[in-house]
Structure formats: structure tokens, C-alpha cells
Amino acid sequence: MNPTLSELEAKATRQKAAFGGDAHIVCDNLVRIYKTEGVEVVALQGLDLLIDKGELVAIVGASGSGKSTLLNVLSGLDVPTAGVARVAGTDLLSMSARDRLRYRRSVVGFIWQQTARNLLPYVTARENVELPMKLAGLGGGAGARRERAGELLELLGVGDCANRKTPEMSGGEQQRVAIAVALANSPQLILADEPTGELDSETSEQVFDALRKANRELGVTVVIVTHDPLVSEQVDRTVGIRDGRTSSETLRRADAEGQIIAEEYAVLDRVGRLQLPRDFMNALEMERRVRLELESDHIGVWPAREEPSDD
Ligand SMILES: Nc1ncnc2c1ncn2[C@@H]1O[C@H](COP(=O)(O)OP(=O)(O)OP(=O)(O)O)[C@@H](O)[C@H]1O
């Protein structure tokens, strides 16, 4: 017997609910199209991504691949054109303006690459950290806010900068204070767009350590967009984005001797699409079509056979 319309609807709803389950971040077929002067740019082309609560994930990809667009969507700064984007159960497409403000103030914390964009220049580090609590009406009274700001600065190794104004700190110190600012309202998620981009390698390491500390000690989920191998090679999972889609994932784990083993995977979406690495395709001159063969434990991918020519 054919299923009724309501049975089909129930099935579709079940399938929709199943994707991502209770993952902390769910992006399902996410699309973001920018329109400027009649020209459309598809920055995200059906991106799928799941991140669990408490993960520390790096996002990498060539310039223009859509990394910042994704981060802007997750931070609530930008609204996607279509698809699903959900963080901690909050649907980022259907939020009211009021909910968006609340989301940006208390669910996510954001760190920009430009140190100057993260902090107010004319107040101290401690006052910078107190400010988001004050604006959100959180953190108790002035005394409690002051105490929390001090604790966060200590945790991130910049307790001695508490009474210094922004220009009186190094770039790395400013970024660590920026992490404290982002953590002020106890967010569930920290997003950082190239947080070590303007720093030398030693200072980058201190900033990355501060993010790792926030992740491990406070249990905050951390997503970092980066070109910095120091960051992308030290997280448990690195997600590669190509042409507005997740294309690869590198997972790292320690073996029995404590050596870190990194394995790179291509991402398979729900309808079976995957992106072959461009250098693999170039090496075998694969274009337009490939031949697939199902083996007992893998699928073989071969360049298409040469078409016999007429002459
Ligand atoms: N506000 C905008 N208006 C029009 N097009 C935009 C806008 N923002 C981004 N784009 C375009 O969307 C695409 C993705 O940009 P995005 O900034 O997300 O890439 P990215 O991977 O972060 O690059 P980069 O590493 O250079 O920062 C690019 O083609 C970019 O030109």
C-alpha cells in the first residue's frame, strides 16, 4: 500500500531531525549568496558540518573558500540564504532581532585577527573584560564582574596586564585579553578568525595555548579559522573548506607510544558527493568523468577510458 501524505511528511521530518542529532554546531546544506551590483557570489555552496560540544576544531582553506563567511554565520553576524545552521539548539536562520542580540552577547564569543578590533583602546584590560558582562546585565554587581575579569585574565596568563590600557600591551597579550573578553559572559562557543595571523610564532603559540586552555578547562567549544600550521596541526580535527563546501577532514590521535597520527579523509555528504583533492585529480589527469569500481572493502576511482578516435 502506498504511504499517505502524512506518513511521508513524518518520514521527512524524522530524516531532517536525524542529521546532526544533538551536535553542538549543525550546518546542513548551508548556502550564502552575496549580491552586489547585480552580481551574485555563492560563498557557501551547500556546506555540511557537525561539531560536538567541547571540540577544538581548526578550519582551513584557500583565500575566498568561504571560511570567514561560515564564521560570520555561526557568530550571528550574518544570515545565510538557505539551509540549516544551528548552534546549541538555536536556529540561526529564524532568530528574531532580539534573540540575535542575546545570542551574540551570551552564546558566542568572537576574536578577530586585528588586535585593534577586539579591544577598546582607552580602557584597561580588566575594564575591557568587564564591559560585555555590563552590557548583557550579567556577572552580578561591579565587584563580582571585577573578580571574574581578574580570574579570566589570570587563567589566560595575562593577569599582570589587568591595569594596562590596550596600547601598553604586546599583540599577543592583546589577543589573550581578547579571549578573556570573548569568555566574559560564559559563552558555549568561541569563534576566532585568524587569531594568530598578525603574530610571530612564539607569540602565536601563547595565544593558541590560551584558546586550548579555554577549551579544556572551561569546556567551551572552539572553532578557529587559520592559515597557521602551528594551530591547524595541533588540534584534534582540521576541517578543509573548498569552494564553499567542506572537502576534507584531518583527524589526529595519539598511538600507543604517544606519537600523534594524522589521517586525512575526504568528506562524503549525505547524497554521496565527495571532492577529490585537486592534486590527486591533476596527477591522474582526471576530468569530468571517472570510472568507479566497487570492491569488497573499498571503491576504486580510475580516470575515464580514452575514447577510441575515428582515425
Ligand atoms: N560582503 C560580501 N559581499 C560580496 N561578496 C563577498 C562578501 N563577503 C565575502 N564575499 C565573497 O565570498 C567568497 C568567500 O569569502 P570569504 O571571506 O568567506 O573567504 P575566506 O575563505 O574567509 O577568505 P580569506 O582567507 O581570504 O579571508 C569570496 O568570493 C568573497 O569575495
The ligand as a Gaussian input file, in Angstrom:
#p B3LYP/6-31G(d) Opt

LIG

0 1
 N       30.132000      41.067000       1.835000
 C       30.423000      40.425000       0.714000
 N       29.892000      40.822000      -0.480000
 C       30.174000      40.168000      -1.624000
 N       30.967000      39.080000      -1.695000
 C       31.539000      38.647000      -0.558000
 C       31.303000      39.283000       0.701000
 N       31.993000      38.618000       1.657000
 C       32.639000      37.613000       1.036000
 N       32.364000      37.616000      -0.293000
 C       32.864000      36.658000      -1.291000
 O       32.531000      35.354000      -0.839000
 C       33.591000      34.438000      -1.104000
 C       34.048000      33.818000       0.212000
 O       34.658000      34.821000       1.019000
 P       35.237000      34.581000       2.481000
 O       35.684000      35.901000       3.022000
 O       34.257000      33.820000       3.273000
 O       36.502000      33.649000       2.184000
 P       37.720000      33.241000       3.126000
 O       37.916000      31.777000       2.906000
 O       37.466000      33.686000       4.521000
 O       38.926000      34.051000       2.505000
 P       40.238000      34.699000       3.218000
 O       41.093000      33.540000       3.663000
 O       40.865000      35.487000       2.116000
 O       39.746000      35.540000       4.362000
 C       34.673000      35.230000      -1.820000
 O       34.495000      35.054000      -3.204000
 C       34.381000      36.665000      -1.423000
 O       34.805000      37.556000      -2.426000

